[in-house]
Amino acid sequence: MGIVRKNEIMKSNNQPAVEVSNLTKRYGEVLAVDNISFDVSKGELFGFLGPNGAGKTTTINMLTGLARLDAGSIRIGGIKCTQNPKAAQHLVGVVPDESNLYPELTGFDNLCFCAALYGIGKNERQKWARELLDTFNLNDAADRKFAGYSKGMKRKLTFAAGIIHQPPILFLDEPTTGIDVASARQVRQIIAGLHRKGTTIFLTTHYIEEAERLCERIAFIVNGRIVRTDRTADLLQPIQGKHMLILSVSNSGDKLPKKMTSAFPQHKFDSSEHNRVSVESTEPVNVSPLVRFLEERGIQVTEARRHIPSLEDVFVQVTGVESGLMRKEKEKAGGGGNQ
Amino acid sequence: MKRWIAFWNILAKDMQAYYLKPPNISWGIIFPIAWTSMFFIKSGSGLESILALLPGVVTISILFGTTSMLSVTITFERRSRSFERLLLAPISLELLMLAKTSGAILFGIANAFVPIIIAAFLADLSGVAWSLAVPAILLIGIVSTFLGLFIAVSVSEVFEAQTFSNFFRFPMIFLCGLFFPIMSLPVFIRPLSYVLPVTYGVDILHGAVNGEHIMSYTLDLIILGVFCIVLFLLSLRNLKRRWIL
């Protein structure tokens, strides 16, 4: 199926690019995906945000035909692929969460091979491979074996392999995990560029900032269930104009927020994190009275830091998943996803 | 046409990445030479025994060449997740697996011709019925490859594939009439010989080289063909059930 033909199929119907209804997947006793439904419009950049083990990769595997569904249905580009996932694979490109190209082949040969899998002729696939190597700044490594690539280079080539056949729908599974800051930035720019050109993108990530920066609409998934789906702007709207302050203190007892709320009823206080008091308000927070109030009660304030509310706050509020958990995952992945 | 671009490139990639590697080429040559020499020396009956040994050595070369390579390459690709790339491609699973197995079939056939070439220098092969020997070699190559495929998609690790392969391969040396006639086996073991596909290929080869065969060629060819189809379909079924979870 040629590029023009693929685009014709995408344009010829008014159905969403991806349509998922009541999708369920169980591995033994574990319910990996629990009755989720969502759709992604043509040309949309849709984010699927959740902690590790939330069901993101399982969902992508079902959408791309790498995993069977236990229940539910999937349409890709209007093609019902529940029974026959191969039918929709012409329209789809996949960048998996781990680099999975052939270590024995060079970067150039890997790209040409991936293009050949989609029936692209020799001259065309060589031309596109060269263009992509150039786009991803991998020209110098084109003739080196993939096994000798650095982790960042491997991720970039894997990304290039996922788009070599110019798919109108692209599934990206944690595309910036485990790569350096500069490469992550470049990958995000490429994602934004593909989106501008009209590619429908389904992006899974546990980098909240990445989702906030790139996605038009986001679904929060926790323990296999979608807890909220909304436009990014609408998710952020309630926290727009909010003022937040984090105070590091020598001692934060259970009763401290209550005492502070009595003294400053215009603000909301929380001290669920050890030796930290967070202050939330709809008006600018004046630090001096708060510090004075605490010091008069023998509590030392070691730091006062303004906190700019972000999607992370919305995520924590909606899902109940601690932001610290997501942060730890980021550190564990060792990547530059949020830079 | 586009499907065949994918088919050809999968085959070409496998040849480049696995089968045409110097260690595999040397293994493909040394292994049959070692088998030929071993049985020739063991027979102790001089050059005249070469024709009697040739069908068995040819078969063993194909069997070990195909099953070793395929069980390793497919299991390895699954472990490294590069096999997912192939599963994501818009080609049918049947065509994909035919492409993946074609390299092993060619490798097996190439292995088969090593002892034949050696034998050509040491014995008179003018009496060999090549019109029978060549299809037999081809079918033994296909059936052994599909046996290797069946093993590869039934396990998760490379070492499991090797162990499982040996479970089939070594008994076949003794049970399929490669070097000992099936009729010389104890009666209660003989049924086992007839459920192993290689028996039928070796029977044709013995007939083609020495004129001695126990079943009709047509029956041998039909049964080999059935084994090829059944093993391939079982492999696809296992692949769908075990790999596409």
Interface residues (C-beta under 8 A of the other chain):
Chain A: M1 Y27 T64 G65 L66 A67 R68 K86 Q89 H90 V92 V94 P96 E98 N100 L101 Y102 P103 E104 L105 D109 F113 C114 A116 L117 Y118 G119 I120 G121 A161
Chain B: M1 K2 R3 I5 A6 W8 N9 I10 K13 Q16 A17 Y18 S80 R81 S82 E84 R85 L86 L87 L88 A89 P90 I91 S92 L93 I244 L245
